[in-house]
Amino acid sequence: MTSTLTRRYLAEYARRPLNLVLLLVVPAVFVALSAGVVADFAELLGGDAGGAALEAVTAGWAAAFLAGMAGFFHVGSSRGADRRLALAGMSTRRILAGRLASGLALALVAASGALGALALRTGIGDVPRTVGATAMFSVVYLGIGAAVGAVIRDEVNGSLAILFVWILDVFLGPAMAGGDVLVTRLFPTHFVTLVMTDAATGHAGPLRDLGAALIWTTGALALATATFAATTRPRRDRIRAGGHGTFARVAAGLRHGFREYRRSPVLWVLLVAVPVVLITLSFAVTPDTPTPLESGSVTRIVSMAELHGAIMVPITVGFLAGLAGLFVVLGSAQADRRLVLAGFRPVEVLAARLGIVAFAALLTTTASLAVTAVDFRPRAWLTFIGASLLVALTYGMLGVLAGPAVGRLGGLFLMFLVPMVDVGIAQNAMFGPTVPNWGRFLPAHGAVQVLLDGAFSGG
């Protein structure tokens, strides 16, 4: 019975074949394109790992992100169905075992995709260490994703919460920023990273790094088990009873849309907190060394710290606006259909939803620019602001398009992958003074070039 449930749960996930493709493609592309540049960047920041070891860690990071998101959606999407199965008489233990087994299967698929990409790119030197550590990355974040799914039901909030934890874990972890700060030892994959990079630190005392990593892994697995059990138990939900012009209808749609999202303050906190933390960290961890920046036919020497802070603005707003566009449209799809049946025109409903996406893009752009202004003054503020907002609106609209095309999880994977490849790698001037030829065809190319001109040349 447990194996049957596991197959059913995986079949449910595979109803959109693109989900399975992305579960393999996202870590493969992330590792293949980012491993080298991330390793070079971490060496500049003073990370503890060497180049080859850090390239291996990128496989763990990719697998962790995807496993966390899979755990989150596994809990959220199955809560109602699992409770109905339990009410129908099926053993909670069997439902739990099937759901946990299918979650682990998805996490291991993500780990396999990342390891396959690493093997093709650089080869795997220490196979047992790398494979085992990547599996631990996946299991740890599977537990985190499941726990977030039990506490936060809203998809935007949950996704941003996991992204927030993942960003802190990566950027403040021992591979990227070194392991001397005591508080970073409390991060989920601190000891797993030390195991993968074979960096003996003594942080875990007599347990050693492997022992501490195994405790985190088993603890996360226990957390996932407890979370699945808590969300599977049946309960009786309470049942609550429940102008005519174009402008009035659009205004009403906006008003009610904002009212819906106002009930979820975590969303707005995360839309502000993520850029504040991420951009502040970029200034804090980057050395103030000179680096070349090409603008047209002119090559300038600029501060590495200022360049990192400037480029983190489009990276951050691209991620967050894409997620907002994705989930605002998907979260309101059924309600929007009812509005059309009630007499609203589709263009009126669309205008209201796009207004909410634009507001989310404006909010996260404002937060990003405000925290950037503390440490950096662009040469032309209006140009810098306009280009940042253009990146946010571009990815907000891409999120709107991705949701109906590939669904929640597939869209989420795309909104992680495309901004990372586009703004984080191809347009990122920290990795080279010129943009690679293939990067000129990506969505944010023009806007980022304008942003860099506004930041450092003013012309």
N, C-alpha and C positions, 0 to 999 in steps of 0.2 A: 504493500500500500504506500509506503514511504517513497519507494522508487517511482511509483506511478505519479504521485504528487509532484515529485521533483521534475519528472519529464513534462507534466502539464504546466508547471510554473515556467520552465525554460521555453516551452512551446508558446506560452503567452508572450514572453519577451521577444521570441523570434517571429511573431506575426508581422513585425516590420523588419524585413531582412537587413535593412540598412543599419539597424541597431547592432547586429552582430558584426557587420562589416566595419562599422566605426569603432567597435570595441577592440578590433585588431588594428585598424588603420591609424587611429588617433595616437596610441603609444608608439607605433612604428614611425610615423611622421615626426612626432615629438622627439624621439630619440635620434632618428637619422639626421634631422635638420638642426637640432639644438645641442646635441651632446658636445660637439667640438667647441662651439662658441660659448656655451655655458661653462665648460671646463676652463677656457682661457679667461673668462670673466671672473670666475671664482678665484683663480690664482691672483688676479689683480686685487681682489678684495681681501686676500689673506686667508682663504679657507684652508682647512687642515689636510684635505685630500690632494693627491697628485692628479695630473691630467687624466691618465687612464682610469684611475679609481673613480674620479668624479664622473667620467662618461658612463661608467657602470651605474652610478647612483641615479642618473637621469632615467634609467629604466625603472628603478624603484619609484621615483616621483610620479612618472606617468601612470604606472600601475596603481599607485595609491590614489591618485585623483579619480580615476575611472572606477575603482572599487568602491570608493566613498560614495560616489554618485549612484552607483548600482545599488548599494545598500540602502541609500536614502529612498530611491524610487521603489525598491522592492518592498519596503515597509509601507510607504504611502499608497502604492497602487493596489496592494493586496489586503489592506486592513478590513474593508467591508466584506470582500469575498471570503476571507478566512473566518470572519466571525459568523457568516452565514453557514459555512461548513460546520463550524463548531455547534451552532444552534441546531443543525440538522442531525447531530449525533456523532459526528466524527471526532475521534480522540484529538484533543489539543496537542498532545505529544507528537502524534503523527503529522499533523499540520506543521508544527514547529520544525520537526526533522526535515520535512520536504522543503520548507521555505529556506532553512539554513543551508541545506545541501545545495539548493539551486543558487543561493547567494554566493556560496564558496566557489561554485563552478564558474560563475560569471567573473569573480575576482581572479580566478586562476587563468581564465581566458585572457583577461587584460594583462596579467603578468606574462603570459606566454607571448603575446604580441610584442610587448616591450623587450623581452629577452631575445626574440627572433630578430628584431631590428638591431639590437646591440650586437648580436652574433654576426650579422651581415656587415655592420659598419666597422667594428673594431675587433671582433672575436671576443670570446669570453675566456679570460685567462684562468681564473680560479672558479671552475664551474660550480662545485658544491656551495662555496661561499656566496657567489653571485645569485644563483638560482634560489637558494634558501632565503637570502636576505630580501630578494624581490618578492617572494611569496609572503614573507612577514610584513613587508610594506602593504601588500594587498589586504591581508587579514586585519591588520591594525585599522586601516581606513574603512574596511567593510563594517567593523564594529562602530566606528565613529559615525559613518553614514546612517546606519540603522538607528543609533541613538538619537541623532538629529531628526530622523524621520518620525520617531516616536514623540518627540517634544514639539517639533515645529511642523505643522501640517502644510503650511503654504509653500508652494514649490519654489517661488522666488526667494523667500526668506531662507529656506533650507539649503538651497543651492549656494546662496551667498555665504551662509554660515560655514559650510564645508570649504568653500573657496578661501574664506578668511583664515581658517585654521591651517589649510594647506599652504597658503602664502607665508604665514608666520613660520611654519615648520620648515619650509624650504629655505627662506631667506635668512633666518636666524639659526639654522641648523649648523652642525660642525663642518659639513662639507662646503657650505657657501661662505659662512662668516666666522668660522672657527668655533671652538667649544669652550671658551674660557668663561663665558657668562653663566653664572650659576642657574638662573631661572630657565635658561634654554634646555637644561637637562630634564625639565618636566614636559618638554614637547614630545608628541607621540612617537616620532621615529628617530629621536636623538641617538639612542643606543643601537637601533637597527642600522643607521647610517655608519656608526663607528664600526660595527661588525663588517659591513660591506667594504669599507675603505681600509679595514685592518689597521685602524689607528688606536694603539693602546694608550688610553688616557688615565685609567684609574678612577674614572667618574663613578663607577658602579661599586667600588669597594670590593669586598670579598666575592660578590656575585660575578664580577667581571662583566664586560660589555655583553657577551653572549647571554649570560644568565638574565641580565636586565632586559635585553631585547626579547627573550622568550617570555618573561613575565608580562611585558607589554602586549605581546602577541596573544598569549592565552587569556589575559585580562580583556582584550578587545573582543576575542571570540566569546568569552563569557558574557560580555556586555551585549553583543549581537544576539546571543541566545536569549538572554533575559528580555531584551527589547522585543524580539519576535514573539516571545511568549506573552508579554504584556499586551501587545497589539492584536493578538489572536483570540484572547479570552472573550467570549460573547458578553455583550451587555445590551441593555435595553435603552435605545436612544429616545430622547424625548422628541415628540413631534410638535412643532410650533405652527400655529395658524398664521397663516399668513394675512400749456400753450400749444399750438398745433403747427407752427411754422418750422421751417428748416433750422433757423437759428435757435429757436427755443428747444427743439429736439436735440441738437448738438450740445447746447448748454446743459440740458438735463442729463444727457449721457456723460458729459464730463463731470458734472456735479456728483452723480451717483457713483461714477468710477472712482473719483477721489475719496468719496465717503467709504467705499469698500477698502481702499488701500490705507486710509487713515486708521482703520480698525486694526491694522497690522504695523505697529510702530517699529517692529524689528526691521522691516524692509527699509524704512527711511534711515534708521540708525546705520544699517550696513552700507547703504548707498553713500553715506557720508564717511563712515568709519574706515571702510576699505581703502579709499584713496588717501585719507589722512595717514593711516599706518604705512601703506605701501610707499608713498612718495617720501614721507619722513624717513623711512628706513633707507631709501635709495640715496638720500643725501648723507645719512649718518654712516653708511658702511662703505661708501665709495671714496677712494683716495683722491686728493686734489692734485692730480698730475695732468700735464698737458697732453692733448690728443688732437690729431688732425680732423677737420670737418670740411668737406667739399661742398660748395654752394655754387652751382653753375660752373663757371671756369675759374672760380676763386677758391683757394684752399686756406682755411683759417686754422689757427691753433687755439683751442678752447680748453676750459677746465673739464676734466673727466667727470667730476662730481656734478657740475652744472649741466653737462650734457646728459648724464644719467637722470637727473631730476627732471629735465625738460622732456626727455623721451618717455618717462614713466607716465606723464599726463595722458598722451594718446593711448598708451597701452592700457591704463586703468579705465579710462572712459569707454574704450572699445569693448572691453570685457563686460563692464557693468551695463552699459546701454544695450548691448546685444542680448544679455539675459533679460533685461526689462522688456524689450520688444518681444522676445520669445514668449515669456510667461504672461504678459498682459493680454496678448491676443488669444493664447491657448486657454487661459483661465476664464475668459469671458465668452468663449465660443458658443456654448449652449444658450447663455443669456442673450447674446447678440442675435441668435436665430429667432428666439422668442420675440425680441424687439421688432425684428423685420416682419414677423407674422402679425404683430400688433399694429403695424402701420408705418414704422420707421423705414426710410429708404436706406439701402446698404451704404451709400456714400455718407449718410448722416452718422450711422453707427461707426463706420471706419474713421470719420473725422474725430469722433469722441475718443476712440481708442488711441489713435495716433497722437492726440493731444496729451494723453497720459504718458505715452512713451516719450514724447518731446519734453515733458516736464521732468521725467526721471533722468533723461539725458542732460537737461539743464542743471538739475540738482547735483548730479555727480561731477559734472564739469566745473560747477562753481566751487564745490568742495576741493577738487583737485587743484584748481587755480589758486584758491585761498592758501592752501598749505604750501604750494610751490612758491608763492610770493614771500614767504618767511625767509627763504634761503636764496632765492634767485630772482633777478629782475630782468625780464626779457627786454631786448632793445626796442621792440615795437609791441606794446601790450595788445592793441586792438587786433593786430595780425595774429598774434599768439592765441588770443581768446577765440577769434573767429575760426581758426584752423582746428582748435581743440573741440569746439562745438560741432564742427563739420564731421570730425571723426566720430563723435558720439552719435550724431543723427544718422550717419551712414550705417554704423553697426546696429543702431536701434531698428532701422528699417530692414536690415538683413535678418535680424532676429524675428521680425514680423513675418518675413517670407519663409524663414526656415521652419517655424513651428508647424504650420499646416502641411508643409511638404514632407517632413521626416518625423514629426511627433516630438514629444517632450524630451525623451532621453537622447534621441538622435540629434535634435536641435541643440541640446545642451552640449553634447560632444563637439558639434560644429562650432558653437560659439566659444568653446574653449580653444579649439584647434586653429580656426581661421585668424582670430586676432593675434594669437601667439606667433603663428608663421608670418603673418603680414606685418604687424607693427613691432612685435617683439623680436623678430629675427631679420626679415627682409629690409624693413625701413629703419632698423636700429643702427644709427651712425656710430654707436660704440663698438660695433663689430667690423667696422671698416669705413673709410671716408666716402665710398660710393655705394649705391644701391645695386645689387645684382640685377642682371637683365630681366630675369623672370619676375623680380619684385616690382618692376614698373607696371605690371598688369594687375596688381592686387588692389583691393578697394581703397586703402588708405594712402596710397603712394602720393598723390597730389597734395592731399591735406597735410601730410607729415612734412613734405618738402616746404610747404608754405609756413608750417609751424616752426621749423628749424631756421628758416630765413627770418621770421619774426623774432625768434629767440636770440640769434647771434649776429644778424647783419642789419636788420631793420629796413631792408630794402627788398 
